[in-house]
């Protein structure tokens, strides 16, 4: 049975991705088509959640985008709202397959996951407002 | 994106920048590097395409009567 996740962290993750996330058969699923226009040339990318790790102090997701590009999304409570970060991942430098990577690595925190991902993390951004992001050094 | 004339003028190694995939995150453009240009004018040109240095695919552009057709891989 499909259960729509209603936690604040899950809502924040779905909002950041612009994607409906579902909890099915013990795992998080979600996919969407993203249309990008390169000049007058439209290209559609199929984005899909391929790995997730949920605990009370941080939810983490790996979302494949296209080619070697994926997103690593982390959502953690701050007391008032959520700390939402998205990292661009180079799958060519992943320390393992992206599919189920989080479930196997069992990171203890977003920082721990970042260390484990190492050079696969190319760029990081923190959400600073609705549809507004700031690069994290 | 590219006209037939622009396609004709490209040499191996030439770079073409196009719009970002995630403009809300950054203005960093997608970069297409001309990787293969087999045969004479009108043949398929192959681009290796990257975003933040991450390879996202090989795109092929072919000049034809209707303009330029694209294949994404």
N, CA and C atoms of all chains as a GROMACS GRO file, in nm:
protein
  630
    1UNK      N    1   0.083  -0.119   0.000
    1UNK     CA    2   0.000   0.000   0.000
    1UNK      C    3   0.088   0.125   0.000
    2UNK      N    4   0.050   0.219  -0.082
    2UNK     CA    5   0.127   0.343  -0.090
    2UNK      C    6   0.092   0.434   0.027
    3UNK      N    7   0.192   0.487   0.089
    3UNK     CA    8   0.169   0.582   0.198
    3UNK      C    9   0.237   0.713   0.160
    4UNK      N   10   0.160   0.820   0.150
    4UNK     CA   11   0.222   0.949   0.120
    4UNK      C   12   0.285   1.004   0.247
    5UNK      N   13   0.414   1.036   0.237
    5UNK     CA   14   0.487   1.081   0.354
    5UNK      C   15   0.445   1.223   0.389
    6UNK      N   16   0.417   1.246   0.516
    6UNK     CA   17   0.365   1.376   0.557
    6UNK      C   18   0.458   1.450   0.653
    7UNK      N   19   0.573   1.392   0.682
    7UNK     CA   20   0.660   1.458   0.777
    7UNK      C   21   0.714   1.587   0.716
    8UNK      N   22   0.750   1.679   0.802
    8UNK     CA   23   0.804   1.808   0.756
    8UNK      C   24   0.928   1.787   0.671
    9UNK      N   25   1.011   1.693   0.712
    9UNK     CA   26   1.135   1.669   0.635
    9UNK      C   27   1.104   1.616   0.496
   10UNK      N   28   1.006   1.526   0.489
   10UNK     CA   29   0.972   1.469   0.359
   10UNK      C   30   0.907   1.574   0.269
   11UNK      N   31   0.824   1.658   0.329
   11UNK     CA   32   0.764   1.767   0.250
   11UNK      C   33   0.872   1.861   0.198
   12UNK      N   34   0.969   1.892   0.283
   12UNK     CA   35   1.076   1.984   0.241
   12UNK      C   36   1.158   1.922   0.128
   13UNK      N   37   1.179   1.791   0.136
   13UNK     CA   38   1.254   1.722   0.031
   13UNK      C   39   1.176   1.723  -0.101
   14UNK      N   40   1.047   1.693  -0.091
   14UNK     CA   41   0.965   1.690  -0.212
   14UNK      C   42   0.957   1.829  -0.274
   15UNK      N   43   0.948   1.931  -0.189
   15UNK     CA   44   0.941   2.069  -0.238
   15UNK      C   45   1.071   2.108  -0.308
   16UNK      N   46   1.183   2.070  -0.248
   16UNK     CA   47   1.313   2.106  -0.308
   16UNK      C   48   1.331   2.038  -0.443
   17UNK      N   49   1.285   1.915  -0.453
   17UNK     CA   50   1.302   1.840  -0.578
   17UNK      C   51   1.193   1.872  -0.680
   18UNK      N   52   1.082   1.928  -0.631
   18UNK     CA   53   0.967   1.948  -0.718
   18UNK      C   54   0.908   1.816  -0.763
   19UNK      N   55   0.911   1.721  -0.673
   19UNK     CA   56   0.877   1.582  -0.707
   19UNK      C   57   0.790   1.521  -0.597
   20UNK      N   58   0.692   1.444  -0.634
   20UNK     CA   59   0.614   1.370  -0.536
   20UNK      C   60   0.694   1.249  -0.489
   21UNK      N   61   0.710   1.239  -0.358
   21UNK     CA   62   0.784   1.124  -0.302
   21UNK      C   63   0.684   1.030  -0.236
   22UNK      N   64   0.704   0.902  -0.256
   22UNK     CA   65   0.614   0.801  -0.201
   22UNK      C   66   0.695   0.698  -0.123
   23UNK      N   67   0.629   0.644  -0.021
   23UNK     CA   68   0.691   0.537   0.058
   23UNK      C   69   0.620   0.407   0.020
   24UNK      N   70   0.688   0.327  -0.060
   24UNK     CA   71   0.626   0.205  -0.109
   24UNK      C   72   0.716   0.085  -0.078
   25UNK      N   73   0.658  -0.015  -0.023
   25UNK     CA   74   0.729  -0.140   0.003
   25UNK      C   75   0.862  -0.115   0.074
   26UNK      N   76   0.859  -0.028   0.173
   26UNK     CA   77   0.976  -0.005   0.255
   26UNK      C   78   1.082   0.085   0.195
   27UNK      N   79   1.055   0.144   0.078
   27UNK     CA   80   1.154   0.234   0.021
   27UNK      C   81   1.086   0.359  -0.036
   28UNK      N   82   1.167   0.463  -0.050
   28UNK     CA   83   1.117   0.589  -0.104
   28UNK      C   84   1.132   0.586  -0.255
   29UNK      N   85   1.025   0.620  -0.323
   29UNK     CA   86   1.032   0.629  -0.468
   29UNK      C   87   0.985   0.768  -0.512
   30UNK      N   88   1.029   0.804  -0.629
   30UNK     CA   89   0.987   0.931  -0.686
   30UNK      C   90   1.055   0.949  -0.820
   31UNK      N   91   0.983   1.006  -0.913
   31UNK     CA   92   1.043   1.031  -1.044
   31UNK      C   93   0.967   1.146  -1.110
   32UNK      N   94   1.032   1.209  -1.202
   32UNK     CA   95   0.968   1.318  -1.274
   32UNK      C   96   1.043   1.344  -1.404
   33UNK      N   97   0.974   1.407  -1.495
   33UNK     CA   98   1.038   1.453  -1.618
   33UNK      C   99   1.072   1.600  -1.600
   34UNK      N  100   1.196   1.635  -1.627
   34UNK     CA  101   1.237   1.775  -1.619
   34UNK      C  102   1.267   1.825  -1.759
   35UNK      N  103   1.192   1.925  -1.802
   35UNK     CA  104   1.212   1.982  -1.935
   35UNK      C  105   1.307   2.101  -1.925
   36UNK      N  106   1.414   2.095  -2.002
   36UNK     CA  107   1.511   2.204  -2.006
   36UNK      C  108   1.518   2.252  -2.150
   37UNK      N  109   1.515   2.383  -2.166
   37UNK     CA  110   1.521   2.438  -2.301
   37UNK      C  111   1.659   2.497  -2.326
   38UNK      N  112   1.731   2.438  -2.421
   38UNK     CA  113   1.861   2.490  -2.459
   38UNK      C  114   1.840   2.577  -2.583
   39UNK      N  115   1.823   2.708  -2.562
   39UNK     CA  116   1.784   2.792  -2.674
   39UNK      C  117   1.645   2.750  -2.718
   40UNK      N  118   1.633   2.713  -2.844
   40UNK     CA  119   1.501   2.668  -2.893
   40UNK      C  120   1.492   2.515  -2.897
   41UNK      N  121   1.587   2.448  -2.830
   41UNK     CA  122   1.590   2.302  -2.834
   41UNK      C  123   1.546   2.245  -2.699
   42UNK      N  124   1.426   2.188  -2.691
   42UNK     CA  125   1.381   2.130  -2.564
   42UNK      C  126   1.439   1.989  -2.543
   43UNK      N  127   1.486   1.965  -2.422
   43UNK     CA  128   1.539   1.833  -2.386
   43UNK      C  129   1.472   1.790  -2.257
   44UNK      N  130   1.430   1.665  -2.251
   44UNK     CA  131   1.364   1.614  -2.132
   44UNK      C  132   1.455   1.516  -2.059
   45UNK      N  133   1.477   1.542  -1.930
   45UNK     CA  134   1.555   1.452  -1.846
   45UNK      C  135   1.461   1.377  -1.753
   46UNK      N  136   1.483   1.249  -1.737
   46UNK     CA  137   1.403   1.169  -1.644
   46UNK      C  138   1.474   1.158  -1.511
   47UNK      N  139   1.426   1.230  -1.410
   47UNK     CA  140   1.491   1.227  -1.278
   47UNK      C  141   1.425   1.119  -1.191
   48UNK      N  142   1.507   1.047  -1.115
   48UNK     CA  143   1.452   0.937  -1.035
   48UNK      C  144   1.529   0.918  -0.906
   49UNK      N  145   1.456   0.903  -0.797
   49UNK     CA  146   1.519   0.870  -0.668
   49UNK      C  147   1.571   0.726  -0.676
   50UNK      N  148   1.700   0.707  -0.651
   50UNK     CA  149   1.758   0.572  -0.659
   50UNK      C  150   1.809   0.524  -0.524
   51UNK      N  151   1.813   0.613  -0.426
   51UNK     CA  152   1.861   0.572  -0.294
   51UNK      C  153   1.808   0.671  -0.191
   52UNK      N  154   1.780   0.622  -0.070
   52UNK     CA  155   1.732   0.714   0.035
   52UNK      C  156   1.770   0.658   0.171
   53UNK      N  157   1.779   0.750   0.269
   53UNK     CA  158   1.812   0.713   0.406
   53UNK      C  159   1.741   0.810   0.497
   54UNK      N  160   1.649   0.758   0.576
   54UNK     CA  161   1.567   0.844   0.660
   54UNK      C  162   1.593   0.814   0.806
   55UNK      N  163   1.629   0.916   0.880
   55UNK     CA  164   1.621   0.900   1.026
   55UNK      C  165   1.569   1.032   1.083
   56UNK      N  166   1.556   1.037   1.213
   56UNK     CA  167   1.485   1.150   1.272
   56UNK      C  168   1.560   1.282   1.258
   57UNK      N  169   1.694   1.276   1.246
   57UNK     CA  170   1.768   1.401   1.239
   57UNK      C  171   1.816   1.437   1.100
   58UNK      N  172   1.791   1.352   1.002
   58UNK     CA  173   1.826   1.388   0.865
   58UNK      C  174   1.765   1.288   0.766
   59UNK      N  175   1.708   1.342   0.659
   59UNK     CA  176   1.663   1.259   0.547
   59UNK      C  177   1.758   1.285   0.430
   60UNK      N  178   1.797   1.179   0.363
   60UNK     CA  179   1.892   1.193   0.252
   60UNK      C  180   1.842   1.115   0.131
   61UNK      N  181   1.870   1.171   0.014
   61UNK     CA  182   1.823   1.110  -0.110
   61UNK      C  183   1.930   1.125  -0.218
   62UNK      N  184   1.943   1.025  -0.302
   62UNK     CA  185   2.022   1.038  -0.424
   62UNK      C  186   1.924   1.028  -0.541
   63UNK      N  187   1.932   1.127  -0.629
   63UNK     CA  188   1.840   1.136  -0.742
   63UNK      C  189   1.922   1.140  -0.871
   64UNK      N  190   1.905   1.041  -0.955
   64UNK     CA  191   1.974   1.043  -1.084
   64UNK      C  192   1.906   1.144  -1.176
   65UNK      N  193   1.988   1.216  -1.254
   65UNK     CA  194   1.932   1.318  -1.344
   65UNK      C  195   1.956   1.279  -1.490
   66UNK      N  196   2.081   1.280  -1.531
   66UNK     CA  197   2.114   1.243  -1.669
   66UNK      C  198   2.263   1.212  -1.675
   67UNK      N  199   2.300   1.111  -1.751
   67UNK     CA  200   2.441   1.075  -1.763
   67UNK      C  201   2.502   1.048  -1.626
   68UNK      N  202   2.616   1.113  -1.599
   68UNK     CA  203   2.682   1.096  -1.469
   68UNK      C  204   2.637   1.197  -1.365
   69UNK      N  205   2.536   1.276  -1.399
   69UNK     CA  206   2.488   1.378  -1.305
   69UNK      C  207   2.376   1.324  -1.216
   70UNK      N  208   2.395   1.343  -1.086
   70UNK     CA  209   2.290   1.309  -0.989
   70UNK      C  210   2.287   1.418  -0.883
   71UNK      N  211   2.181   1.419  -0.805
   71UNK     CA  212   2.169   1.511  -0.692
   71UNK      C  213   2.173   1.432  -0.563
   72UNK      N  214   2.242   1.487  -0.464
   72UNK     CA  215   2.238   1.431  -0.329
   72UNK      C  216   2.169   1.537  -0.243
   73UNK      N  217   2.051   1.505  -0.195
   73UNK     CA  218   1.970   1.601  -0.120
   73UNK      C  219   1.969   1.561   0.028
   74UNK      N  220   1.993   1.660   0.114
   74UNK     CA  221   1.985   1.635   0.258
   74UNK      C  222   1.888   1.735   0.319
   75UNK      N  223   1.805   1.686   0.411
   75UNK     CA  224   1.708   1.772   0.480
   75UNK      C  225   1.716   1.740   0.629
   76UNK      N  226   1.747   1.843   0.707
   76UNK     CA  227   1.761   1.823   0.852
   76UNK      C  228   1.682   1.930   0.925
   77UNK      N  229   1.621   1.896   1.039
   77UNK     CA  230   1.546   1.996   1.116
   77UNK      C  231   1.641   2.092   1.187
   78UNK      N  232   1.599   2.218   1.195
   78UNK     CA  233   1.681   2.317   1.265
   78UNK      C  234   1.611   2.370   1.390
   79UNK      N  235   1.492   2.320   1.418
   79UNK     CA  236   1.413   2.370   1.528
   79UNK      C  237   1.297   2.452   1.476
   80UNK      N  238   1.329   2.553   1.392
   80UNK     CA  239   1.224   2.638   1.336
   80UNK      C  240   1.176   2.584   1.203
   81UNK      N  241   1.271   2.551   1.115
   81UNK     CA  242   1.233   2.496   0.984
   81UNK      C  243   1.332   2.384   0.947
   82UNK      N  244   1.372   2.378   0.824
   82UNK     CA  245   1.462   2.271   0.783
   82UNK      C  246   1.586   2.329   0.714
   83UNK      N  247   1.697   2.261   0.734
   83UNK     CA  248   1.820   2.293   0.660
   83UNK      C  249   1.821   2.201   0.538
   84UNK      N  250   1.800   2.261   0.420
   84UNK     CA  251   1.790   2.182   0.297
   84UNK      C  252   1.913   2.210   0.212
   85UNK      N  253   1.983   2.105   0.176
   85UNK     CA  254   2.103   2.120   0.093
   85UNK      C  255   2.097   2.024  -0.025
   86UNK      N  256   2.145   2.073  -0.137
   86UNK     CA  257   2.154   1.987  -0.254
   86UNK      C  258   2.298   1.990  -0.305
   87UNK      N  259   2.349   1.873  -0.334
   87UNK     CA  260   2.487   1.859  -0.381
   87UNK      C  261   2.482   1.795  -0.520
   88UNK      N  262   2.562   1.852  -0.612
   88UNK     CA  263   2.573   1.790  -0.743
   88UNK      C  264   2.672   1.675  -0.734
   89UNK      N  265   2.630   1.558  -0.779
   89UNK     CA  266   2.714   1.438  -0.769
   89UNK      C  267   2.763   1.396  -0.906
   90UNK      N  268   2.892   1.361  -0.913
   90UNK     CA  269   2.948   1.300  -1.033
   90UNK      C  270   2.948   1.148  -1.012
   91UNK      N  271   2.858   1.080  -1.077
   91UNK     CA  272   2.846   0.935  -1.054
   91UNK      C  273   2.971   0.860  -1.095
   92UNK      N  274   3.052   0.919  -1.183
   92UNK     CA  275   3.177   0.853  -1.225
   92UNK      C  276   3.275   0.843  -1.108
   93UNK      N  277   3.255   0.927  -1.006
   93UNK     CA  278   3.348   0.928  -0.892
   93UNK      C  279   3.284   0.873  -0.765
   94UNK      N  280   3.167   0.810  -0.780
   94UNK     CA  281   3.100   0.753  -0.664
   94UNK      C  282   3.179   0.634  -0.610
   95UNK      N  283   3.184   0.618  -0.479
   95UNK     CA  284   3.251   0.503  -0.420
   95UNK      C  285   3.161   0.379  -0.420
   96UNK      N  286   3.089   0.358  -0.527
   96UNK     CA  287   2.997   0.245  -0.538
   96UNK      C  288   2.882   0.284  -0.627
   97UNK      N  289   2.791   0.192  -0.649
   97UNK     CA  290   2.675   0.222  -0.733
   97UNK      C  291   2.580   0.317  -0.659
   98UNK      N  292   2.523   0.409  -0.734
   98UNK     CA  293   2.432   0.506  -0.672
   98UNK      C  294   2.307   0.437  -0.618
   99UNK      N  295   2.262   0.334  -0.690
   99UNK     CA  296   2.141   0.264  -0.648
   99UNK      C  297   2.164   0.200  -0.511
  100UNK      N  298   2.083   0.237  -0.416
  100UNK     CA  299   2.090   0.183  -0.279
  100UNK      C  300   2.221   0.216  -0.208
  101UNK      N  301   2.295   0.316  -0.256
  101UNK     CA  302   2.423   0.350  -0.190
  101UNK      C  303   2.400   0.391  -0.044
  102UNK      N  304   2.300   0.477  -0.021
  102UNK     CA  305   2.275   0.525   0.116
  102UNK      C  306   2.234   0.411   0.208
  103UNK      N  307   2.148   0.322   0.155
  103UNK     CA  308   2.101   0.210   0.238
  103UNK      C  309   2.218   0.120   0.280
  104UNK      N  310   2.317   0.109   0.194
  104UNK     CA  311   2.432   0.024   0.225
  104UNK      C  312   2.536   0.098   0.308
  105UNK      N  313   2.556   0.228   0.280
  105UNK     CA  314   2.658   0.305   0.353
  105UNK      C  315   2.611   0.340   0.495
  106UNK      N  316   2.478   0.350   0.514
  106UNK     CA  317   2.420   0.384   0.645
  106UNK      C  318   2.491   0.503   0.711
  107UNK      N  319   2.492   0.619   0.645
  107UNK     CA  320   2.561   0.735   0.704
  107UNK      C  321   2.494   0.779   0.834
  108UNK      N  322   2.576   0.827   0.928
  108UNK     CA  323   2.523   0.869   1.057
  108UNK      C  324   2.474   1.014   1.054
  109UNK      N  325   2.512   1.088   0.950
  109UNK     CA  326   2.470   1.228   0.936
  109UNK      C  327   2.496   1.270   0.792
  110UNK      N  328   2.446   1.390   0.759
  110UNK     CA  329   2.473   1.443   0.626
  110UNK      C  330   2.622   1.466   0.606
  111UNK      N  331   2.688   1.512   0.713
  111UNK     CA  332   2.832   1.535   0.704
  111UNK      C  333   2.906   1.404   0.681
  112UNK      N  334   2.863   1.300   0.750
  112UNK     CA  335   2.924   1.167   0.733
  112UNK      C  336   2.906   1.120   0.589
  113UNK      N  337   2.785   1.138   0.534
  113UNK     CA  338   2.760   1.097   0.396
  113UNK      C  339   2.849   1.174   0.300
  114UNK      N  340   2.864   1.304   0.326
  114UNK     CA  341   2.950   1.386   0.242
  114UNK      C  342   3.093   1.337   0.241
  115UNK      N  343   3.141   1.298   0.361
  115UNK     CA  344   3.278   1.246   0.368
  115UNK      C  345   3.290   1.115   0.291
  116UNK      N  346   3.190   1.030   0.306
  116UNK     CA  347   3.194   0.900   0.237
  116UNK      C  348   3.185   0.917   0.085
  117UNK      N  349   3.110   1.018   0.042
  117UNK     CA  350   3.096   1.041  -0.102
  117UNK      C  351   3.222   1.103  -0.161
  118UNK      N  352   3.299   1.174  -0.079
  118UNK     CA  353   3.429   1.226  -0.121
  118UNK      C  354   3.421   1.314  -0.245
  119UNK      N  355   3.506   1.280  -0.344
  119UNK     CA  356   3.517   1.364  -0.464
  119UNK      C  357   3.396   1.354  -0.556
  120UNK      N  358   3.304   1.265  -0.524
  120UNK     CA  359   3.182   1.258  -0.606
  120UNK      C  360   3.099   1.385  -0.589
  121UNK      N  361   3.116   1.454  -0.475
  121UNK     CA  362   3.043   1.579  -0.453
  121UNK      C  363   3.119   1.692  -0.525
  122UNK      N  364   3.054   1.750  -0.626
  122UNK     CA  365   3.118   1.851  -0.709
  122UNK      C  366   3.085   1.993  -0.661
  123UNK      N  367   2.963   2.015  -0.621
  123UNK     CA  368   2.917   2.149  -0.580
  123UNK      C  369   2.804   2.133  -0.482
  124UNK      N  370   2.796   2.225  -0.386
  124UNK     CA  371   2.691   2.217  -0.284
  124UNK      C  372   2.616   2.349  -0.273
  125UNK      N  373   2.488   2.338  -0.248
  125UNK     CA  374   2.403   2.456  -0.235
  125UNK      C  375   2.310   2.439  -0.115
  126UNK      N  376   2.279   2.552  -0.049
  126UNK     CA  377   2.187   2.552   0.065
  126UNK      C  378   2.067   2.636   0.032
  127UNK      N  379   1.949   2.585   0.066
  127UNK     CA  380   1.827   2.659   0.036
  127UNK      C  381   1.816   2.779   0.131
  128UNK      N  382   1.795   2.898   0.073
  128UNK     CA  383   1.788   3.020   0.156
  128UNK      C  384   1.654   3.091   0.141
  129UNK      N  385   1.561   3.033   0.064
  129UNK     CA  386   1.430   3.093   0.046
  129UNK      C  387   1.357   3.014  -0.060
  130UNK      N  388   1.234   3.052  -0.084
  130UNK     CA  389   1.156   2.979  -0.183
  130UNK      C  390   1.223   2.989  -0.319
  131UNK      N  391   1.264   2.875  -0.369
  131UNK     CA  392   1.332   2.866  -0.499
  131UNK      C  393   1.461   2.949  -0.502
  132UNK      N  394   1.520   2.975  -0.384
  132UNK     CA  395   1.646   3.048  -0.379
  132UNK      C  396   1.752   2.963  -0.310
  133UNK      N  397   1.868   2.957  -0.371
  133UNK     CA  398   1.975   2.873  -0.320
  133UNK      C  399   2.105   2.953  -0.317
  134UNK      N  400   2.192   2.918  -0.222
  134UNK     CA  401   2.322   2.982  -0.212
  134UNK      C  402   2.429   2.874  -0.217
  135UNK      N  403   2.535   2.902  -0.290
  135UNK     CA  404   2.644   2.803  -0.297
  135UNK      C  405   2.713   2.792  -0.162
  136UNK      N  406   2.746   2.671  -0.125
  136UNK     CA  407   2.817   2.645   0.000
  136UNK      C  408   2.963   2.619  -0.033
  137UNK      N  409   3.051   2.693   0.031
  137UNK     CA  410   3.195   2.680   0.001
  137UNK      C  411   3.245   2.543   0.043
  138UNK      N  412   1.898   2.561  -3.143
  138UNK     CA  413   2.015   2.594  -3.061
  138UNK      C  414   2.130   2.638  -3.150
  139UNK      N  415   2.169   2.553  -3.246
  139UNK     CA  416   2.274   2.589  -3.342
  139UNK      C  417   2.213   2.589  -3.481
  140UNK      N  418   2.252   2.684  -3.561
  140UNK     CA  419   2.207   2.683  -3.699
  140UNK      C  420   2.299   2.593  -3.781
  141UNK      N  421   2.258   2.561  -3.901
  141UNK     CA  422   2.343   2.480  -3.988
  141UNK      C  423   2.476   2.547  -4.014
  142UNK      N  424   2.475   2.679  -4.032
  142UNK     CA  425   2.600   2.754  -4.056
  142UNK      C  426   2.692   2.746  -3.936
  143UNK      N  427   2.634   2.761  -3.818
  143UNK     CA  428   2.715   2.753  -3.696
  143UNK      C  429   2.774   2.613  -3.680
  144UNK      N  430   2.696   2.513  -3.714
  144UNK     CA  431   2.744   2.375  -3.706
  144UNK      C  432   2.862   2.354  -3.801
  145UNK      N  433   2.849   2.409  -3.920
  145UNK     CA  434   2.955   2.395  -4.020
  145UNK      C  435   3.087   2.457  -3.973
  146UNK      N  436   3.075   2.564  -3.894
  146UNK     CA  437   3.196   2.638  -3.857
  146UNK      C  438   3.272   2.575  -3.740
  147UNK      N  439   3.211   2.478  -3.673
  147UNK     CA  440   3.275   2.421  -3.554
  147UNK      C  441   3.393   2.332  -3.590
  148UNK      N  442   3.499   2.345  -3.508
  148UNK     CA  443   3.616   2.257  -3.522
  148UNK      C  444   3.624   2.169  -3.398
  149UNK      N  445   3.699   2.060  -3.410
  149UNK     CA  446   3.719   1.971  -3.295
  149UNK      C  447   3.775   2.051  -3.178
  150UNK      N  448   3.715   2.036  -3.064
  150UNK     CA  449   3.763   2.106  -2.945
  150UNK      C  450   3.688   2.235  -2.917
  151UNK      N  451   3.615   2.286  -3.015
  151UNK     CA  452   3.537   2.409  -2.993
  151UNK      C  453   3.430   2.386  -2.886
  152UNK      N  454   3.406   2.490  -2.808
  152UNK     CA  455   3.307   2.481  -2.700
  152UNK      C  456   3.184   2.564  -2.733
  153UNK      N  457   3.069   2.509  -2.700
  153UNK     CA  458   2.944   2.583  -2.713
  153UNK      C  459   2.874   2.580  -2.578
  154UNK      N  460   2.839   2.697  -2.525
  154UNK     CA  461   2.770   2.702  -2.397
  154UNK      C  462   2.620   2.720  -2.419
  155UNK      N  463   2.542   2.643  -2.344
  155UNK     CA  464   2.396   2.656  -2.350
  155UNK      C  465   2.343   2.669  -2.208
  156UNK      N  466   2.213   2.683  -2.196
  156UNK     CA  467   2.150   2.718  -2.068
  156UNK      C  468   2.180   2.617  -1.956
  157UNK      N  469   2.176   2.664  -1.831
  157UNK     CA  470   2.196   2.574  -1.716
  157UNK      C  471   2.083   2.472  -1.702
  158UNK      N  472   2.114   2.358  -1.644
  158UNK     CA  473   2.009   2.259  -1.616
  158UNK      C  474   1.927   2.303  -1.495
  159UNK      N  475   1.995   2.357  -1.393
  159UNK     CA  476   1.927   2.400  -1.271
  159UNK      C  477   1.955   2.549  -1.248
  160UNK      N  478   1.884   2.637  -1.320
  160UNK     CA  479   1.912   2.781  -1.307
  160UNK      C  480   1.883   2.836  -1.168
  161UNK      N  481   1.797   2.768  -1.092
  161UNK     CA  482   1.770   2.817  -0.956
  161UNK      C  483   1.893   2.799  -0.867
  162UNK      N  484   1.977   2.702  -0.899
  162UNK     CA  485   2.097   2.677  -0.820
  162UNK      C  486   2.211   2.768  -0.861
  163UNK      N  487   2.230   2.780  -0.993
  163UNK     CA  488   2.349   2.850  -1.041
  163UNK      C  489   2.331   2.890  -1.187
  164UNK      N  490   2.405   2.993  -1.227
  164UNK     CA  491   2.403   3.035  -1.368
  164UNK      C  492   2.502   2.956  -1.452
  165UNK      N  493   2.571   2.860  -1.391
  165UNK     CA  494   2.670   2.780  -1.464
  165UNK      C  495   2.602   2.712  -1.585
  166UNK      N  496   2.660   2.735  -1.702
  166UNK     CA  497   2.600   2.680  -1.824
  166UNK      C  498   2.640   2.536  -1.850
  167UNK      N  499   2.561   2.468  -1.927
  167UNK     CA  500   2.599   2.338  -1.983
  167UNK      C  501   2.699   2.367  -2.096
  168UNK      N  502   2.805   2.285  -2.104
  168UNK     CA  503   2.910   2.306  -2.204
  168UNK      C  504   2.913   2.188  -2.300
  169UNK      N  505   2.907   2.219  -2.428
  169UNK     CA  506   2.917   2.115  -2.532
  169UNK      C  507   3.053   2.130  -2.600
  170UNK      N  508   3.135   2.024  -2.593
  170UNK     CA  509   3.266   2.027  -2.659
  170UNK      C  510   3.260   1.945  -2.787
  171UNK      N  511   3.299   2.006  -2.896
  171UNK     CA  512   3.298   1.936  -3.024
  171UNK      C  513   3.401   1.824  -3.020
  172UNK      N  514   3.352   1.700  -3.027
  172UNK     CA  515   3.441   1.586  -3.009
  172UNK      C  516   3.471   1.513  -3.140
  173UNK      N  517   3.375   1.509  -3.227
  173UNK     CA  518   3.394   1.437  -3.354
  173UNK      C  519   3.327   1.515  -3.464
  174UNK      N  520   3.394   1.518  -3.575
  174UNK     CA  521   3.335   1.584  -3.690
  174UNK      C  522   3.368   1.499  -3.814
  175UNK      N  523   3.306   1.386  -3.829
  175UNK     CA  524   3.342   1.295  -3.936
  175UNK      C  525   3.299   1.347  -4.073
  176UNK      N  526   3.380   1.324  -4.171
  176UNK     CA  527   3.341   1.354  -4.308
  176UNK      C  528   3.334   1.501  -4.340
  177UNK      N  529   3.259   1.535  -4.442
  177UNK     CA  530   3.252   1.671  -4.492
  177UNK      C  531   3.134   1.745  -4.429
  178UNK      N  532   3.114   1.868  -4.472
  178UNK     CA  533   3.004   1.950  -4.422
  178UNK      C  534   2.870   1.877  -4.442
  179UNK      N  535   2.788   1.882  -4.344
  179UNK     CA  536   2.658   1.816  -4.353
  179UNK      C  537   2.654   1.686  -4.275
  180UNK      N  538   2.773   1.633  -4.240
  180UNK     CA  539   2.775   1.510  -4.161
  180UNK      C  540   2.745   1.539  -4.014
  181UNK      N  541   2.731   1.432  -3.938
  181UNK     CA  542   2.698   1.446  -3.796
  181UNK      C  543   2.817   1.498  -3.716
  182UNK      N  544   2.789   1.593  -3.630
  182UNK     CA  545   2.888   1.645  -3.536
  182UNK      C  546   2.852   1.590  -3.398
  183UNK      N  547   2.954   1.538  -3.328
  183UNK     CA  548   2.930   1.480  -3.196
  183UNK      C  549   2.988   1.572  -3.089
  184UNK      N  550   2.907   1.599  -2.987
  184UNK     CA  551   2.949   1.682  -2.875
  184UNK      C  552   2.954   1.596  -2.747
  185UNK      N  553   3.060   1.616  -2.668
  185UNK     CA  554   3.059   1.564  -2.531
  185UNK      C  555   3.007   1.677  -2.444
  186UNK      N  556   2.904   1.648  -2.367
  186UNK     CA  557   2.831   1.754  -2.296
  186UNK      C  558   2.854   1.740  -2.145
  187UNK      N  559   2.890   1.852  -2.083
  187UNK     CA  560   2.918   1.850  -1.938
  187UNK      C  561   2.844   1.961  -1.867
  188UNK      N  562   2.822   1.939  -1.738
  188UNK     CA  563   2.760   2.038  -1.650
  188UNK      C  564   2.840   2.038  -1.520
  189UNK      N  565   2.902   2.150  -1.487
  189UNK     CA  566   2.994   2.157  -1.373
  189UNK      C  567   3.105   2.052  -1.388
  190UNK      N  568   3.144   2.024  -1.512
  190UNK     CA  569   3.250   1.927  -1.536
  190UNK      C  570   3.203   1.782  -1.534
  191UNK      N  571   3.075   1.761  -1.506
  191UNK     CA  572   3.019   1.626  -1.500
  191UNK      C  573   2.966   1.590  -1.638
  192UNK      N  574   3.008   1.478  -1.691
  192UNK     CA  575   2.961   1.437  -1.824
  192UNK      C  576   2.815   1.395  -1.817
  193UNK      N  577   2.734   1.461  -1.900
  193UNK     CA  578   2.592   1.424  -1.900
  193UNK      C  579   2.551   1.351  -2.027
  194UNK      N  580   2.640   1.345  -2.126
  194UNK     CA  581   2.606   1.265  -2.243
  194UNK      C  582   2.682   1.305  -2.368
  195UNK      N  583   2.653   1.233  -2.474
  195UNK     CA  584   2.706   1.264  -2.607
  195UNK      C  585   2.588   1.301  -2.695
  196UNK      N  586   2.592   1.420  -2.746
  196UNK     CA  587   2.481   1.467  -2.830
  196UNK      C  588   2.529   1.476  -2.974
  197UNK      N  589   2.445   1.434  -3.063
  197UNK     CA  590   2.479   1.437  -3.205
  197UNK      C  591   2.389   1.536  -3.278
  198UNK      N  592   2.451   1.619  -3.361
  198UNK     CA  593   2.377   1.716  -3.442
  198UNK      C  594   2.403   1.689  -3.588
  199UNK      N  595   2.295   1.684  -3.665
  199UNK     CA  596   2.309   1.657  -3.807
  199UNK      C  597   2.236   1.765  -3.886
  200UNK      N  598   2.310   1.823  -3.980
  200UNK     CA  599   2.250   1.925  -4.066
  200UNK      C  600   2.168   1.855  -4.174
  201UNK      N  601   2.047   1.903  -4.193
  201UNK     CA  602   1.964   1.846  -4.299
  201UNK      C  603   1.879   1.956  -4.362
  202UNK      N  604   1.794   1.915  -4.452
  202UNK     CA  605   1.716   2.014  -4.528
  202UNK      C  606   1.630   2.100  -4.436
  203UNK      N  607   1.582   2.041  -4.326
  203UNK     CA  608   1.494   2.114  -4.237
  203UNK      C  609   1.567   2.195  -4.132
  204UNK      N  610   1.698   2.193  -4.132
  204UNK     CA  611   1.776   2.264  -4.030
  204UNK      C  612   1.877   2.172  -3.967
  205UNK      N  613   1.869   2.157  -3.836
  205UNK     CA  614   1.960   2.069  -3.762
  205UNK      C  615   1.877   1.975  -3.677
  206UNK      N  616   1.902   1.845  -3.688
  206UNK     CA  617   1.832   1.749  -3.603
  206UNK      C  618   1.929   1.699  -3.496
  207UNK      N  619   1.874   1.666  -3.380
  207UNK     CA  620   1.956   1.629  -3.265
  207UNK      C  621   1.921   1.490  -3.215
  208UNK      N  622   2.023   1.423  -3.167
  208UNK     CA  623   2.006   1.292  -3.103
  208UNK      C  624   2.081   1.297  -2.970
  209UNK      N  625   2.013   1.259  -2.863
  209UNK     CA  626   2.074   1.268  -2.730
  209UNK      C  627   2.106   1.130  -2.676
  210UNK      N  628   2.228   1.112  -2.634
  210UNK     CA  629   2.267   0.982  -2.578
  210UNK      C  630   2.353   0.997  -2.457
   0.00000   0.00000   0.00000
